[in-house]
Amino acid sequence: MAPVETHESDRPPIGSRVLIAVDEPVNQLVTSQLLEELGYAVDVASNGSEAVERACSGSYAFVLMDYHLPIMDGLTAAREIRKVLDRHALPIIAMTASAFEEDFRLCIEAGMDEHIGKPVDVAQLHAALARGSS
């Protein structure tokens, strides 16, 4: 895996934690590695219910939420998180292989702030994280 280039001013503050909610082990590994290269500490939730529990009880800079998750899907999980934490308190970025406009709209309506595609593109991920921290 090639190193991720970032500017010093784009790097997250030391200790910033990100929660990724992804059920597929390979995607968990790849996404975790990308985020760690960007300077984030990463926690992983393997289903939507676990994502809600962790997001509402932890201190995260962002949540990267897969659209399709077991037990509770990403849209429902985002709605549950928004009952406790507003957009300013915790940005939620959807990650999905779907490129349909309807899916983007559903993500926003569920309380997610942005959408990035899978497979994860490093530049797209970094840009979404930078927008979320500004």
JOUR-V531224 format. One record per helix or strand of 3 or more residues. SS is the DSSP state (h for helix, s for strand). FROM is the first residue (numbers start at 1). TO is the last residue. If there is no record, write none. Layout:
ss = [SS:SS]
from = [FROM:FROM]
to = [TO:TO]
//
This chain:
ss = [h:s:h:s:h:s:h:s:h:s:h]
from = [8:17:25:41:48:62:74:91:101:114:122]
to = [10:21:37:45:57:66:84:96:109:117:133]
//
